[in-house]
């Protein structure tokens, strides 16, 4: 091969490598499912997150916001794995039409903690037209545990919480203080055969909430274990039985209808946009 041909060959190889680099660097968004593309990616102080805006957004309206916390399978920094089955359900057009609002899905590489909450609050503060009296939080497994942790850190911030299998791992001593969260409308979900995050701890928490007149609903997925139940908080299921800790609980049986009805009373609102 003469020098001229070698030069042409090098240019051809470089062009192929450049195209491959572009594909690797920018291809991630192209291979996302259509519903995933509704969740726009961003990063705040090294915390990746995605936000789905309300359908037919109107700046003159005020919209509720759901903080969606992923479980252990979503850990990382790729800003993608945190999108779970319930995020897909929330992205369905009919769901967005019936329950217009934001969904914020942050991503963590460790257990959810106070630093995450600080960043989540900062992101929400900068979003337009958020109804600060209707900030909700939910998640499964590590995300359910995180839900319980974050509402304890600031019980006045969230209008409602929905932890699924949120009691922490079997081999840890996670403490949930019922006295701190008893006034937050909580709808917890748990499989009674869960061997990863003990169902018994949710039963104990429910007993404490019942004793103190707390505002907690507990849905038990009879016969279910840890996996495969995370989406059921959105869809419901025939094997679910629900108990109420007191007459303070909203008995509404449809989860999203219940969730979007919860609101912090004006006299208790401490987190307002400036």
C-alpha positions in Angstrom: 0.0 0.0 0.0 1.5 3.3 -1.1 1.7 6.4 1.1 -1.3 8.0 -0.5 -3.5 4.9 0.1 -2.2 4.6 3.6 -3.2 8.2 4.3 -6.7 7.6 2.9 -7.0 4.4 5.0 -6.0 6.3 8.2 -8.6 9.0 7.5 -11.2 6.3 6.9 -10.4 4.6 10.2 -10.4 7.9 12.1 -13.8 8.7 10.6 -15.2 5.3 11.8 -13.8 5.8 15.3 -15.3 9.3 15.4 -18.7 8.0 14.4 -18.4 5.3 17.0 -17.5 7.8 19.7 -20.5 9.9 18.9 -22.7 6.9 19.0 -21.5 5.9 22.4 -21.6 9.4 23.8 -25.0 10.4 22.4 -26.7 7.1 21.7 -28.0 6.6 25.2 -30.9 9.0 24.7 -31.7 7.5 21.3 -32.2 4.0 22.6 -34.5 5.2 25.4 -38.2 4.1 25.2 -40.6 6.9 24.2 -42.0 7.1 27.7 -38.5 7.5 29.1 -37.8 10.5 26.9 -40.6 12.3 28.7 -38.3 12.4 31.7 -35.8 15.1 30.8 -32.2 14.5 32.2 -30.2 17.0 34.2 -27.6 17.1 37.0 -27.6 19.1 40.2 -24.4 19.3 42.2 -23.3 15.8 41.0 -26.7 14.3 41.6 -28.3 13.0 38.3 -32.0 13.4 38.0 -34.8 13.4 35.5 -38.0 15.4 35.4 -41.3 14.8 33.7 -43.3 18.0 33.3 -47.0 18.2 33.5 -48.9 17.4 30.3 -50.1 20.5 28.5 -48.1 22.7 30.9 -49.7 26.0 31.7 -47.6 28.6 33.6 -50.7 30.0 35.1 -51.5 26.8 36.9 -49.9 25.2 40.0 -49.0 21.6 39.8 -48.3 18.9 42.4 -45.0 17.0 42.3 -44.1 13.4 43.0 -40.5 12.6 44.1 -39.8 9.1 42.9 -37.0 7.3 44.7 -35.5 4.2 43.0 -34.4 1.1 44.8 -31.0 -0.6 44.8 -31.3 -1.6 41.2 -31.4 2.0 40.1 -28.1 3.0 41.9 -25.5 4.7 39.8 -24.7 7.8 37.8 -26.0 7.0 34.3 -29.2 9.0 34.9 -31.3 6.3 33.4 -31.5 3.2 35.7 -33.6 5.2 38.2 -36.6 5.1 35.9 -38.7 2.1 37.1 -42.0 0.5 36.2 -44.0 2.9 38.2 -42.4 5.8 36.3 -43.6 4.2 33.1 -47.1 4.0 34.5 -47.0 7.6 35.6 -45.9 8.6 32.1 -48.9 7.1 30.4 -50.9 9.8 28.6 -54.2 9.0 30.4 -52.5 9.0 33.8 -50.9 12.4 33.0 -54.2 13.7 31.8 -56.1 12.5 34.9 -53.4 13.5 37.3 -51.3 16.4 35.8 -48.2 17.1 37.7 -44.4 16.8 37.8 -42.5 13.6 38.5 -38.9 14.1 39.8 -36.7 11.0 39.7 -33.2 11.6 41.2 -30.5 9.0 41.1 -28.2 8.0 43.9 -25.2 5.7 44.3 -25.9 5.1 48.0 -28.8 5.1 50.5 -31.0 8.2 50.5 -30.0 10.7 53.1 -30.2 14.4 54.2 -27.8 15.6 51.4 -30.2 14.1 48.8 -33.1 15.8 50.4 -31.3 19.2 50.3 -30.6 18.8 46.6 -34.2 17.6 45.9 -35.6 20.7 47.6 -33.3 22.9 45.6 -34.4 21.3 42.3 -38.0 21.7 43.2 -37.6 25.3 44.2 -36.3 26.2 40.7 -39.1 24.4 38.8 -41.9 26.7 37.5 -45.5 26.5 38.8 -45.0 23.9 41.5 -47.7 23.7 44.2 -45.5 23.6 47.3 -48.5 22.4 49.4 -48.6 19.2 47.3 -45.2 17.6 47.3 -45.4 13.8 47.4 -42.8 11.1 47.8 -42.8 7.4 47.0 -40.4 4.6 46.2 -39.8 0.8 46.6 -37.2 -1.1 48.6 -34.3 1.3 49.0 -36.6 3.9 47.6 -39.3 3.0 50.2 -36.7 3.1 52.9 -35.6 6.5 51.6 -39.1 7.7 51.6 -39.4 6.9 55.3 -36.0 8.5 56.0 -36.7 11.8 54.1 -40.1 12.4 55.7 -38.5 12.0 59.1 -35.8 14.6 58.2 -38.5 17.2 57.3 -42.0 16.1 58.2 -43.4 19.5 57.2 -42.3 19.4 53.6 -44.2 16.5 52.2 -48.0 16.4 51.8 -48.1 12.6 51.6 -45.8 9.6 51.3 -46.0 6.1 49.9 -43.2 3.7 50.9 -43.3 0.3 49.3 -41.2 -2.3 51.2 -39.7 0.6 53.0 -38.6 -0.8 56.3 -34.9 -1.4 55.4 -32.9 -4.6 55.0 -33.3 -7.5 57.2 -29.8 -7.4 58.6 -29.9 -3.7 59.5 -31.3 -1.8 62.5 -33.2 1.0 60.7 -35.3 3.1 63.0 -38.5 4.8 61.9 -39.9 7.2 64.5 -43.7 7.1 64.4 -44.0 10.1 66.6 -42.2 12.3 64.1 -44.3 11.2 61.0 -47.7 10.4 62.5 -49.3 13.5 61.0 -48.2 12.9 57.4 -50.7 11.0 55.3 -48.8 7.7 54.6 -49.9 4.8 52.5 -47.4 2.0 52.9 -47.3 -1.2 50.8 -45.6 -4.5 51.6 -45.7 -8.1 50.6 -46.2 -10.4 53.6 -43.6 -12.9 52.4 -40.9 -10.3 51.9 -37.6 -11.8 53.1 -35.4 -8.8 52.1 -37.2 -5.9 53.8 -39.1 -7.4 56.7 -42.9 -7.1 56.6 -43.0 -7.4 60.3 -41.4 -4.0 60.8 -44.2 -2.3 58.8 -46.7 -4.2 61.0 -44.9 -2.8 64.1 -44.9 0.7 62.6 -48.6 0.5 61.8 -49.3 -0.7 65.4 -47.4 2.4 66.7 -49.3 4.7 64.4 -52.6 3.1 65.4 -51.8 3.5 69.1 -50.9 7.2 68.6 -53.8 8.0 66.2 -51.4 8.5 63.3 -52.4 8.9 59.6 -51.2 5.7 58.0 -52.7 3.2 55.7 -51.1 -0.2 55.2 -51.8 -2.4 52.2 -50.5 -5.9 52.5 -49.9 -7.9 49.3 -50.9 -11.4 50.5 -48.5 -14.1 49.4 -46.1 -11.7 47.7 -42.4 -11.4 48.4 -40.0 -8.5 47.8 -39.7 -8.4 44.0 -42.4 -7.8 41.4 -44.7 -5.7 43.7 -43.3 -2.2 43.2 -45.8 -1.2 40.5 -48.8 -2.4 42.5 -49.0 0.8 44.5 -50.0 2.5 41.2 -52.2 -0.2 39.7 -53.6 -2.0 42.8 -54.1 -5.7 42.9 -56.6 -8.3 44.0 -54.3 -9.7 46.6 -54.1 -6.4 48.5 -55.8 -5.9 51.9 -55.7 -2.4 53.4 -55.9 -1.3 57.0 -56.3 2.3 58.4 -54.6 3.4 61.6 -57.3 5.9 62.6 -60.3 7.8 61.3 -57.9 10.5 60.2 -57.0 8.3 57.2 -58.6 9.1 53.8 -60.3 5.8 52.9 -60.1 6.5 49.1 -59.2 3.1 47.6 -57.6 4.4 44.4 -54.0 5.2 45.1 -53.4 8.2 42.7 -56.7 9.7 43.5 -55.8 9.4 47.2 -52.3 10.9 46.6 -53.4 13.9 44.6 -56.1 14.7 47.1 -53.5 15.2 49.9 -52.5 18.8 50.7 -50.7 20.6 53.5 -53.1 23.0 55.1 -52.3 26.7 54.5 -51.7 27.3 58.2 -49.0 24.6 58.2 -47.2 25.6 55.0 -43.6 26.5 55.8 -42.0 25.9 52.4 -43.2 28.5 50.0 -41.5 29.7 46.8 -40.1 33.2 46.9 
